[in-house]
Amino acid sequence: MEVTRALELVRKYPERTVADSKIQAAVQTRIGKYPEKMLQNFHHSNLFLPVKVARMLSLRPGLLSAAVRAFHDKDSIDMQVKGDCGD
């Protein structure tokens, strides 16, 4: 089924898409804590970045989580490799 057709059916018959009350209660329990809980999970840090990396992240901020993950997941072999960012 195409997305447009699915959306059309949901709009036309919204009552058919309502989940059981137990499922709705479970979902509400999980999401009811937000956005307040989200504020507890913010982390702030100052760091120095090579100019090219800072520029890339300013142009494509969506890459930040991948950059943090790559830095966090590095191992001893990664630490031995010293690359030049060309600054």
N, C-alpha and C positions, 0 to 999 in steps of 0.2 A: 504494500500500500504506500502510495506517495505521501509525503509530508503534508502537502496541501489538502489532500483528501482526508487525512487523519484529523487535521485541524478543523476542517469543515464539519466532520462528524462530532467532534468534541463541542464545538460551538452550537451545533444543532441539538445535541442530546447531552447536555452537561450532567444531568442526573445519572447517566449511565457510567460516568467516569469517577463517581464518588466512591472512595474506598470504605471498607468496613470501619465501624467506629473504633474498634481496637487498633487497627492500623493507623487511623488518623490520630488517635491518642499517642501512639508510639512516636509518630513523626513529630507531633507537637511537643512531646517531651524532649526530643533531640534538638529541635530548632527554636524552642521557646526561650532558650538561654541567650540567644543572639539578638541584637548585635552587642549587648553588654559584655558577654563572655569573650567576644573577639578582641575587645579592648585590653583584656588581660594577657593576650598572647602576642602583643606587639613587642618587638625587640629593636633596640636602637644601638647603633655602633658607629664609631668613626673609623674610617680606614683610608689608606692611601692607595690609589689605583694608578696604573700607567695611563697616560693621557688617552691613548687609543681605546683602552677598555672603558674609561669613563665616558668618552665620546659615544662609543657604541651603545652603552647602557642608557645614555641620555636620549639617543635616537630610538632605541628599541627597549624600553623598560621591561617589557615582557620577558626578556632574557635574564633578568636579575635572579629569579629563583633557580634557573639552571646554573648560573654562575656560582651562586651560593652553594648549591648542591655539589657541584664539581669541586669546589674548594673544601667543603666539609668532608667529602668522601675520598680525598686524596690519601695515598698510602706512602710508605717509605720510598718506594721507587719513584713515585711522582715528585717527592721532595728532592730527589737527587738530580732530576732533570731541570736544568736552568736555561730557560728560553729567553730570548730578547724580544721585547714587545716593540722595539724600534722607536722608542721615544727620543 
